Amino acid sequence: GIDYKTIAEVKRAVNIPVIANGDVCDGKSAKYMYEVTGADFVMVGRAAMGNPFVFEQINTYMSDGVILEPPTTEQRLETMMKQIELMLKYKDPHNAIMESRKHTAWYLKGMRGAAALRRECGEISSIDDIKAICEKALEGNKDL
C-alpha cells in the first residue's frame, strides 16, 4: 500500500516541492493524499488511462467539494475518438493505430461486454475498426 507516513516525513525533511502519488483515482483520494502527506502536488497515474475526466473530477472536488457524475458511454467514446484523431494527426499513422489498441481498451474498461471488446482491440488496424468497436460498445451500454 501507500506509505503516507514516509511521504509526510520526506515533505517535512526537504525544502523542495514534493509530489505524492499512489492510488489517486478521484477527488476524495487526491484530497486525502494532500491532507495526510502535506505534499505540494499529487500525481495521477493509472487512473488517467482511458479516463482523462479524472482531472476535472479532482479539480472540482478540491475546489468545490462536488463529486461529478461519471461521463456517459457516449462522452467516453467521443473523447476517445478525439484523442485517437489527434494521435493520427501528430504521429506516424501506423504507430498511432498500434497505440490506439491500448487506449481503446482503456476507455472500454468497466463497460458491459468490455472483455470481448478488448480482445477486438488487439486486432485494430484502422480507424474504421475503432468505430466498429465504438458502435458495439454503444449498443451494449445504451443505458450507461
Secondary structure, 3 states (H helix, E strand, C coil): CCCHHHHHHHHHHCCCCCEEECCCCCHHHHHHHHHHHCCCEEECCHHHCCCCCHHHHHHHHHHHCCCCCCCCHHHHHHHHHHHHHHHHHHCCHHHHHHHHHHHHHHHHCCCCCHHHHHHHHCCCCCHHHHHHHHHHHHHHCCCC
